[in-house]
Amino acid sequence: MRIKQIIYWFCTVVLCLIFLYSAQMYLLNTEMTKGYFESLNYPSYFVIPLAILKLLGIAMVLWRKSKWLTEWAYAGFFFDLVLATAAHHYAGHGIFGFSFYGLVVLFPSYFLGKYLRD
């Protein structure tokens, strides 16, 4: 049981740090991020709302008082990571980046969180 808790907290902290880094990049370097979104053929008006949703998702994953909101936070993280990995791949940046590693830690965080915390 103890090893599952360690794996859960490691994966959850790494996942939250990836999204916290992403959100701060979106908020502090907005113009650069908007240009990057446009180069990947995504609309640039997504940058600020996406940063806010990432921060709210981190809060829901760590807080876990509402199972419904936690499920939506993980779902949002999943779709964000899949789309980001695909966008980076098609832009020629390769598949192995923060978004891919986020996908790797997302699943243990989600399933072990349901097992340990619900």
C-alpha positions in Angstrom: 0.0 0.0 0.0 2.8 2.4 0.8 4.5 2.0 -2.6 1.2 2.8 -4.3 0.9 6.0 -2.3 4.4 7.0 -3.2 3.8 6.3 -6.9 0.5 8.2 -6.7 1.9 11.3 -5.1 5.0 11.3 -7.4 2.9 11.1 -10.5 0.4 13.6 -9.2 3.1 16.1 -8.3 4.9 15.7 -11.6 1.5 16.2 -13.5 0.7 19.3 -11.5 4.2 20.7 -12.0 3.9 20.2 -15.8 0.5 22.0 -15.9 1.7 24.7 -13.5 4.8 25.4 -15.8 2.5 25.4 -18.8 0.0 27.8 -17.1 2.7 30.2 -16.0 4.2 30.3 -19.5 0.8 31.1 -20.9 0.2 33.9 -18.4 3.7 35.4 -18.3 4.7 35.0 -21.9 1.3 35.5 -23.5 2.4 37.1 -26.8 5.0 34.5 -27.4 2.5 31.7 -26.6 -0.1 33.3 -28.9 2.4 33.2 -31.7 3.2 29.7 -31.0 -0.5 28.7 -30.9 -1.0 30.4 -34.3 2.0 28.5 -35.8 0.3 25.3 -34.7 -2.9 26.4 -36.3 -4.7 26.8 -33.0 -6.7 30.0 -32.2 -4.7 32.4 -30.0 -7.7 33.4 -27.9 -7.4 30.0 -26.2 -4.3 31.0 -24.3 -5.6 32.9 -21.3 -8.7 30.7 -20.7 -6.6 27.6 -21.1 -4.1 28.8 -18.5 -6.9 29.6 -16.0 -8.5 26.2 -16.6 -5.1 24.5 -16.1 -4.8 26.2 -12.7 -8.3 25.2 -11.7 -7.6 21.7 -12.8 -4.5 21.5 -10.6 -6.6 22.7 -7.7 -9.3 20.1 -8.3 -6.8 17.2 -8.6 -5.1 18.2 -5.3 -8.3 19.1 -3.5 -10.5 16.2 -4.6 -13.6 17.2 -2.6 -15.8 16.9 -5.6 -15.5 13.6 -7.5 -17.4 15.1 -10.4 -15.0 18.1 -10.8 -12.0 15.9 -10.3 -13.1 13.6 -13.1 -13.6 16.6 -15.4 -10.1 18.0 -14.4 -8.5 14.7 -15.4 -10.5 14.5 -18.6 -9.4 18.1 -19.5 -5.8 17.2 -18.7 -6.0 14.1 -20.9 -7.4 15.9 -23.9 -5.0 18.8 -23.5 -2.0 16.5 -23.3 -3.1 14.4 -26.3 -3.7 17.4 -28.4 -0.5 19.1 -27.3 1.5 15.9 -28.1 -0.1 15.6 -31.5 0.5 19.3 -32.3 4.1 19.1 -31.3 4.6 15.9 -33.4 3.0 17.5 -36.5 5.0 20.7 -36.0 8.2 18.6 -36.3 9.2 19.0 -32.6 9.1 15.3 -31.9 6.7 13.4 -29.7 8.9 13.3 -26.5 8.2 16.5 -24.6 6.4 17.7 -21.5 3.1 16.8 -23.0 4.1 13.2 -23.6 5.6 12.8 -20.2 2.4 14.3 -18.8 0.4 11.5 -20.5 2.7 9.0 -18.9 2.1 10.2 -15.3 -1.6 11.0 -15.9 -2.8 7.5 -15.8 -1.1 6.3 -12.6 -2.2 9.5 -10.9 -5.8 9.0 -12.0 -6.2 5.3 -11.3 -4.2 5.2 -8.1 -6.1 8.3 -6.9 -9.4 6.6 -7.4 -8.0 3.6 -5.5 -6.4 5.5 -2.6 -8.4 8.7 -2.2 -12.0 7.9 -3.1 
